Amino acid sequence: MSELPLLAKKLDEADELAPLRDRFVLDEVVYLDGNSLGALPAHVPDRVADVVRRQWGELRIRSWEESGWWTAPERIGDRIAPLVGAAPGQIVVGDSTSVNVFKALVAAIRMADDSRDELLVDATTFPTDGYIAESAARLTGRTLRPVTPAEVPGALGDRTAAVLLNHVDYRTGRLHDLPALTAAIHACGALAVWDLCHSAGALPVGLDEHGVDLAVGCTYKYLNGGPGSPAYLYVRSALQDRFDSPLPGWNSHAEPFGMSPAYTPAAGALRGRVGTPDILSLLALEAALDVWDGVSVTAVRAKSLALTDFFLRCVGEYTEPGRVECVTPEAHTERGSQIALRCPDAGEVMKRLIARGVVGDFRHPDVLRFGFTPLYTGFRDAERAARALGEELA
Amino acid sequence: MSELPLLAKKLDEADELAPLRDRFVLDEVVYLDGNSLGALPAHVPDRVADVVRRQWGELRIRSWEESGWWTAPERIGDRIAPLVGAAPGQIVVGDSTSVNVFKALVAAIRMADDSRDELLVDATTFPTDGYIAESAARLTGRTLRPVTPAEVPGALGDRTAAVLLNHVDYRTGRLHDLPALTAAIHACGALAVWDLCHSAGALPVGLDEHGVDLAVGCTYKYLNGGPGSPAYLYVRSALQDRFDSPLPGWNSHAEPFGMSPAYTPAAGALRGRVGTPDILSLLALEAALDVWDGVSVTAVRAKSLALTDFFLRCVGEYTEPGRVECVTPEAHTERGSQIALRCPDAGEVMKRLIARGVVGDFRHPDVLRFGFTPLYTGFRDAERAARALGEELA
């Protein structure tokens, strides 16, 4: 009999983050899909109920001031900031990731010199980033050039206005070298725009430290904000005065209630706001972020790597050699917080795994994706998932 | 003593819509700010709790299919459709009004002949529409020309690509002539884009009947969807194949889970979707729309006019002549569902009214705004508000 179940138990017992699991609603399912939709933090339902029943139902319009609705986008941005290595005043929450990619790219192009007529986009990124980049290029008269992250240094030049990259590849789980790529982009005089959807909340990002210009990310994966919860936009302090939004809604006006027909942008990160903020979802996210109180992202990263290492070891022991190909890099410096395994029948295999209570997901055409959320995933979860996978693949 | 309190009571007793008030959470406050934030429908909290606790907390990722999350934008669009006179398949819900104005305007400009280089915008509209119109014009190389709705017929010409108009003026409550203006816009070969924020749910709109091309609206006023609930976009069936979105997110792709790097737009109204839909807010809105079951918009309109007529009569009796100026038109054909009264000390007067439990709002610089939501506002509310106003103005 394998020693892995016992080892998993020991690893869980030694895990200092293990008690965080109690902050979430979980059951007997092994949930390895937190990189698609994070689990529900246990205290969120009561907070949402208060927002609906008291703030909306009783205070109604007064809540815009009295319940802090109006300032929620920047207040919650400041809650996300430490998780991505940003000082306060640089992040606002609101709109979808796609919409924020649009704001960031058009604004980046406008910050670059007019002679720079090319926009580079990560060819391996989540598709929506590519579609939106194409629209941003079209509307600003730039040429879009898709390149892999590895090709970026060679593709940079005098023509490059901005580069949109994904920090972690959604399919393979590969972590790209944000510090080095950002430095290379800056060396050529272009702006670096990063999509943090698959990294924020799972590993240190260091936006300020590495001089990232603009960044976007969703909040429903490792940040557990709830289905389709609002995304965020980071604009580096030094660039905020030059942030010229393609979506200048009344919420980004210097004096929104002045109702002036002329647009004067607000100072700071507020410039990234657009329309009326979506309060129910925003405040559910704000509540969800409480689970991070006192949690170190460094500790989360260490556990994430230990979990994915252990999962790979279990897969190695439980699965016939050659039955799956791991497309996630072995090297820690190149690995996000998911393991992607390729096999021809991935779609069917994932269906069977889900039916027996091991929830990962399938990405077209042949990838099994297992996401590891260090806040609530344990080593026994990893072992159980690998064992079930081995049985289904046998 | 005035006969108005007794008359109000009789009018309430004869009001066939009066029982609908019980579908909302209301208290002793006279709430005349439903044109800013609709009151909470009584059954919404339990529905939201189910979405959070069961759909997110227990089913988690499975809810994208099993709880109908994925199809919510178009399903809820079809719930709004009859309220604005649209056949199914033409409305999707998601994003803010501002973002939808952007989609609609850029798409309208792209549908117009290239030689048409001018975009007309309602100079009296809610400011965000003007700001976004300016951005749409800038990004598409058109000239923006602000004109009042009355000036539109004279301003139309061969250069006009599209016209953005607000159905009801947010400040004065003036209802613009959607059928005639749309016809005039079409006669010159341009596209008509309407903002329905202040009309949908208060009066018949007739989008299909009058051949409106594109329309947007919020859902948190007369539709009671909750603070910052998602807005909607209407694209007339006949134009959907030519709808070329400036925000082509993965949710509007013909095959969103194909994860193709090339964008192929979905057919129909889905083309107006962008990123991952905001489920908590969307499903709160869906629940809120249940209050409309069996309610006729014609009956709502009749009550709205009766309410505003009665309120004006009460104001006339309770307020010293000349103390306030009514800026909302007398004519029913030109009146939305609010009454706007102008007086120099409007800001102070509204503060005192709110302190005594009569909630309207103030619009810079000198407008007192009283919104009448026929689903839950009664004639006694109107009388009480006018009486309090008269006392505060004395």
Chai-1 contact restraints between the chains, C-beta under 6 A:
chainA,res_idxA,chainB,res_idxB,connection_type,confidence,min_distance_angstrom,max_distance_angstrom,comment,restraint_id
A,V25,B,G57,contact,1.0,0.0,6.0,A-B,restraint_1
A,D33,B,I61,contact,1.0,0.0,6.0,A-B,restraint_2
A,S36,B,I61,contact,1.0,0.0,6.0,A-B,restraint_3
A,L37,B,R60,contact,1.0,0.0,6.0,A-B,restraint_4
A,L37,B,I61,contact,1.0,0.0,6.0,A-B,restraint_5
A,L40,B,W56,contact,1.0,0.0,6.0,A-B,restraint_6
A,L40,B,G57,contact,1.0,0.0,6.0,A-B,restraint_7
A,P45,B,V52,contact,1.0,0.0,6.0,A-B,restraint_8
A,P45,B,R53,contact,1.0,0.0,6.0,A-B,restraint_9
A,V48,B,V52,contact,1.0,0.0,6.0,A-B,restraint_10
A,V52,B,P45,contact,1.0,0.0,6.0,A-B,restraint_11
A,V52,B,V48,contact,1.0,0.0,6.0,A-B,restraint_12
A,R53,B,P45,contact,1.0,0.0,6.0,A-B,restraint_13
A,W56,B,L40,contact,1.0,0.0,6.0,A-B,restraint_14
A,W56,B,G226,contact,1.0,0.0,6.0,A-B,restraint_15
A,W56,B,P227,contact,1.0,0.0,6.0,A-B,restraint_16
A,G57,B,V25,contact,1.0,0.0,6.0,A-B,restraint_17
A,G57,B,L40,contact,1.0,0.0,6.0,A-B,restraint_18
A,R60,B,L37,contact,1.0,0.0,6.0,A-B,restraint_19
A,I61,B,D33,contact,1.0,0.0,6.0,A-B,restraint_20
A,I61,B,S36,contact,1.0,0.0,6.0,A-B,restraint_21
A,I61,B,L37,contact,1.0,0.0,6.0,A-B,restraint_22
A,W69,B,P227,contact,1.0,0.0,6.0,A-B,restraint_23
A,S96,B,V274,contact,1.0,0.0,6.0,A-B,restraint_24
A,S96,B,G275,contact,1.0,0.0,6.0,A-B,restraint_25
A,S96,B,T276,contact,1.0,0.0,6.0,A-B,restraint_26
A,T97,B,G275,contact,1.0,0.0,6.0,A-B,restraint_27
A,S98,B,G249,contact,1.0,0.0,6.0,A-B,restraint_28
A,S98,B,V274,contact,1.0,0.0,6.0,A-B,restraint_29
A,S98,B,G275,contact,1.0,0.0,6.0,A-B,restraint_30
A,P127,B,W250,contact,1.0,0.0,6.0,A-B,restraint_31
A,P127,B,M259,contact,1.0,0.0,6.0,A-B,restraint_32
A,T128,B,G249,contact,1.0,0.0,6.0,A-B,restraint_33
A,T128,B,W250,contact,1.0,0.0,6.0,A-B,restraint_34
A,G130,B,P261,contact,1.0,0.0,6.0,A-B,restraint_35
A,Y131,B,P248,contact,1.0,0.0,6.0,A-B,restraint_36
A,Y131,B,Y263,contact,1.0,0.0,6.0,A-B,restraint_37
A,S135,B,P246,contact,1.0,0.0,6.0,A-B,restraint_38
A,S135,B,P248,contact,1.0,0.0,6.0,A-B,restraint_39
A,L139,B,L139,contact,1.0,0.0,6.0,A-B,restraint_40
A,G226,B,W56,contact,1.0,0.0,6.0,A-B,restraint_41
A,G226,B,L280,contact,1.0,0.0,6.0,A-B,restraint_42
A,P227,B,W56,contact,1.0,0.0,6.0,A-B,restraint_43
A,P227,B,I279,contact,1.0,0.0,6.0,A-B,restraint_44
A,G228,B,T276,contact,1.0,0.0,6.0,A-B,restraint_45
A,G228,B,P277,contact,1.0,0.0,6.0,A-B,restraint_46
A,G228,B,D278,contact,1.0,0.0,6.0,A-B,restraint_47
A,G228,B,I279,contact,1.0,0.0,6.0,A-B,restraint_48
A,P246,B,S135,contact,1.0,0.0,6.0,A-B,restraint_49
A,L247,B,F102,contact,1.0,0.0,6.0,A-B,restraint_50
A,P248,B,Y131,contact,1.0,0.0,6.0,A-B,restraint_51
A,P248,B,S135,contact,1.0,0.0,6.0,A-B,restraint_52
A,G249,B,S98,contact,1.0,0.0,6.0,A-B,restraint_53
A,G249,B,T128,contact,1.0,0.0,6.0,A-B,restraint_54
A,W250,B,P127,contact,1.0,0.0,6.0,A-B,restraint_55
A,W250,B,T128,contact,1.0,0.0,6.0,A-B,restraint_56
A,M259,B,P127,contact,1.0,0.0,6.0,A-B,restraint_57
A,M259,B,H364,contact,1.0,0.0,6.0,A-B,restraint_58
A,P261,B,G130,contact,1.0,0.0,6.0,A-B,restraint_59
A,Y263,B,Y131,contact,1.0,0.0,6.0,A-B,restraint_60
A,V274,B,S96,contact,1.0,0.0,6.0,A-B,restraint_61
A,V274,B,S98,contact,1.0,0.0,6.0,A-B,restraint_62
A,G275,B,S96,contact,1.0,0.0,6.0,A-B,restraint_63
A,G275,B,T97,contact,1.0,0.0,6.0,A-B,restraint_64
A,G275,B,S98,contact,1.0,0.0,6.0,A-B,restraint_65
A,T276,B,S96,contact,1.0,0.0,6.0,A-B,restraint_66
A,T276,B,G228,contact,1.0,0.0,6.0,A-B,restraint_67
A,P277,B,G228,contact,1.0,0.0,6.0,A-B,restraint_68
A,D278,B,G228,contact,1.0,0.0,6.0,A-B,restraint_69
A,D278,B,D278,contact,1.0,0.0,6.0,A-B,restraint_70
A,D278,B,S281,contact,1.0,0.0,6.0,A-B,restraint_71
A,I279,B,P227,contact,1.0,0.0,6.0,A-B,restraint_72
A,I279,B,G228,contact,1.0,0.0,6.0,A-B,restraint_73
A,L280,B,G226,contact,1.0,0.0,6.0,A-B,restraint_74
A,L280,B,L280,contact,1.0,0.0,6.0,A-B,restraint_75
A,L280,B,S281,contact,1.0,0.0,6.0,A-B,restraint_76
A,L280,B,A284,contact,1.0,0.0,6.0,A-B,restraint_77
A,S281,B,D278,contact,1.0,0.0,6.0,A-B,restraint_78
A,S281,B,L280,contact,1.0,0.0,6.0,A-B,restraint_79
A,S281,B,S281,contact,1.0,0.0,6.0,A-B,restraint_80
A,A284,B,L280,contact,1.0,0.0,6.0,A-B,restraint_81
A,H364,B,G258,contact,1.0,0.0,6.0,A-B,restraint_82
A,H364,B,M259,contact,1.0,0.0,6.0,A-B,restraint_83
